[in-house]
């Protein structure tokens, strides 16, 4: 355990940021799963709606530094390709 006051504060701040990052990553994963489920069901309208939500969440996460910009781009690309692949 840290003895210095600033180190104690950093520990608290890191815990807060870690929880926020986990929450946002979890939300992104859930939204991506919804897109995948809609694609598997073949429901293009639902998939497109879910895709829009997922892309917004991924972009926000990238803007906050939770995902690297290339990671975010890769995730968006993969789910977009899946939705566009529905006949």
N, C-alpha and C positions, 0 to 999 in steps of 0.2 A: 504494500500500500504506500502511496506517495505521502511524503511529509510536508512538501512545499505547497503553499496555498494555491499557486498558479497551476501546479501539476494536478491538484485535486479538482480544480475547476475544469481543466482540460478533460479529465476522465468523465465528468458529468456531461460536458458538451459533446464528447465523442459518443457517449451512450445515447443521447438524444438524437444526434444525427444518424447513428446506426439504425435506430428504430424507424426514423423517417424513411431512410433508404430502403429498409426491408419492406415497409408498408407499400411504398411506391412500386418496388420490383414485384411484389406479390400481386398488386393490382394489374400490372402489365401482363404478368403470366396468366392471370384469370381471363383478361380480355382476349389474349391470344388463343387461349383454350376455347373461348366462345366462338371465335372466328373458325377455328379448326373443326369444331362440332357442327357449325352451320355448313361448312364446306363438305364435311362427311355426309351430312344429311341431304346435300344437294340443293339447299335453299339459298338461291342467289341473292334475294332481297335482304334476308336476315344477315347473310354473310357480308354484304356490302355495308349494312348499317353497323355491324360489329367491327368491321374493318376500319371504318371512320373513327369510332371510339378508340380503338386500339392504337391507331396511328397518332392521334392527338396525345394519348397517354405516353407513348414511346417518345414523341418529340419533346414533351414537357420534361420527361426523365432525362433526356439527353441535354436539354437546356440547363437543367439543374446540376449536371455533372454526374448523375447516377450511372448513366451509360455513356460510353465513348461514342462520338458521333458516327463512326463507322459501324459500331455494333448496332446502333439504332437504325442506321440505314439498311443493314443486313436483315434485321428483324422485319422492318417495313417491307422490304423487297420480297422476302419469303412469303409473308402472309398475303401480299398483293398478288403475287404469282399464283398462289393457291386459289384465291377468289376469282381471278381472271380465268383460271383453268376450268371453272364450272361451265358445263355445256348449256 
